[in-house]
Amino acid sequence: MKKTVYFQFILSLTLLINSNCARNNKDSNISTTNINVSISNDPIKISSLFSDPQVVILEQGEFPLGKISKLKIYNDTIYVLSNLQIFIYDKNGSFIRIINKSGRGPGEYINTYDFFVDESGIIEVLDFRGKKIIKYDRNGNYLDDWKIGLYAFSHIKYEGNYIFFGGNGNKITEYGESMVYVFNKWKGHVIKEYIPINENMAKFLNYVDMRNIQAENNGFYLGFSPIDTVYYYNKGNLSPNILIDFGKRNINHQVYSQNFDDIMAFNNFLTEKDLCHYVYNYLISPPLILFNFLYKNDYWLCAYKTATGEVLSSTVIEDDLLFKGNTYRTQSFFPLEYENDTYYFMLQPYQITNYIKDSGVLNIGEINLPIENLVNLKIEDNPVIIKFKCKLN
């Protein structure tokens, strides 16, 4: 028997959030940025966005890196979450240590999508299934853990509280069913909730948004893939900050009143009607706003230059700066981190070894690394970090 999924809830949710946030936006005097996205599949050249490339080769430690879930930079130290393990490197890529505490015992986590490092080097791992925070010192020694009572994909600290993104309609055991929770550790419970999840949403939404919350200045940004809006939280107000407009390719509200057998039927309908959807994986920085979206079952990158208002979109990235002539799909070339005016990307070794095999080393741009380090790279080695500055002109 086919399970019928109703999409009316998305419309209701969108109207509810936009109504509430419009009021908050007026009260908090937060300005909004409108990004009008046009579909033009000319390749985006790296040099149109970035400059000053540098390469960091991550030394192979005890275990090789697998699929990368998170990359974070704290005090010139590189932290990489891969296969439930946190790999730690210095700024030059030299291996320091690994935190591998997967399990169900004391000081162990069942699974995790996110972690946080404070100014003293304490590492806090968010255990999704265990519904708790586990703390380790800078050497990876277990210090403490405490229950949060909810499923959460990502988290940050804000004004002494923890902000958790619940997402995807998971059943919350101790609290109401919402997307965003403000948790006070000292009180031991949630003190505020934002964006309620209704029953229909819980049945349908199974997205794992890996970049939901991004700290910025005195607040944080919040994005949620089915909604084409990025919100900004400041002083208790959640306000629309970035409005993404696909023009004639926007999803009309009437679409949500229709019934679809499953998510594939919904996607096929959007493809047939030439509509864009599923904004995700955003990264917001002063000079650039970057995000992905789906169009005709393909992943697209959109880049918005805040100084000029120029908008670029494509499924293909052309490397005319570092590995000249190489091309990347947007799924494999998106910054994992932005820190100190630097964007951090990762390339798989095969993307570099195949390039050197086909093009040689003469087409490699000037980098802060001896060329022989790249020539000696093997397919089984760790992914390589590519660092860029933003091209402001």
Stockholm file with secondary structure:
# STOCKHOLM 1.0

chainA/1-393         MKKTVYFQFILSLTLLINSNCARNNKDSNISTTNINVSISNDPIKISSLFSDPQVVILEQGEFPLGKISKLKIYNDTIYVLSNLQIFIYDKNGSFIRIINKSGRGPGEYINTYDFFVDESGIIEVLDFRGKKIIKYDRNGNYLDDWKIGLYAFSHIKYEGNYIFFGGNGNKITEYGESMVYVFNKWKGHVIKEYIPINENMAKFLNYVDMRNIQAENNGFYLGFSPIDTVYYYNKGNLSPNILIDFGKRNINHQVYSQNFDDIMAFNNFLTEKDLCHYVYNYLISPPLILFNFLYKNDYWLCAYKTATGEVLSSTVIEDDLLFKGNTYRTQSFFPLEYENDTYYFMLQPYQITNYIKDSGVLNIGEINLPIENLVNLKIEDNPVIIKFKCKLN
#=GR chainA/1-393 SS CCCCEECHHHHHHHHHHHHHHHHHHHHHTCCCEEEECCCCCSCEEGGGTEEEEEEEECCCCSSCCCSEEEEEEETTEEEEEETTEEEEEETTCCEEEEECCBSSSTTCBSCEEEEEECTTCCEEEEETTTTEEEEECTTSCEEEEEECCSCCSEEEEETTEEEEECCTTCCCSSSCCEEEEEEETTTTEEEEEEEECCHHHHHHCCCCCSCCEEEETTEEEEECTTSSEEEEEETTEEEEEEEEECGGGSCCGGGGGSEESSHHHHHHHHHHTTCEEEEEEEEECSSEEEEEEEETTEEEEEEEETTTCCEEEESEEEESSSBTTEEEEGGGCCCSEEETTEEEEEECHHHHHHHHHHHCSTTBCCCSSCHHHHHTCCTTSCCEEEEEEECCC
#=GC SS_cons         CCCCEECHHHHHHHHHHHHHHHHHHHHHTCCCEEEECCCCCSCEEGGGTEEEEEEEECCCCSSCCCSEEEEEEETTEEEEEETTEEEEEETTCCEEEEECCBSSSTTCBSCEEEEEECTTCCEEEEETTTTEEEEECTTSCEEEEEECCSCCSEEEEETTEEEEECCTTCCCSSSCCEEEEEEETTTTEEEEEEEECCHHHHHHCCCCCSCCEEEETTEEEEECTTSSEEEEEETTEEEEEEEEECGGGSCCGGGGGSEESSHHHHHHHHHHTTCEEEEEEEEECSSEEEEEEEETTEEEEEEEETTTCCEEEESEEEESSSBTTEEEEGGGCCCSEEETTEEEEEECHHHHHHHHHHHCSTTBCCCSSCHHHHHTCCTTSCCEEEEEEECCC
//
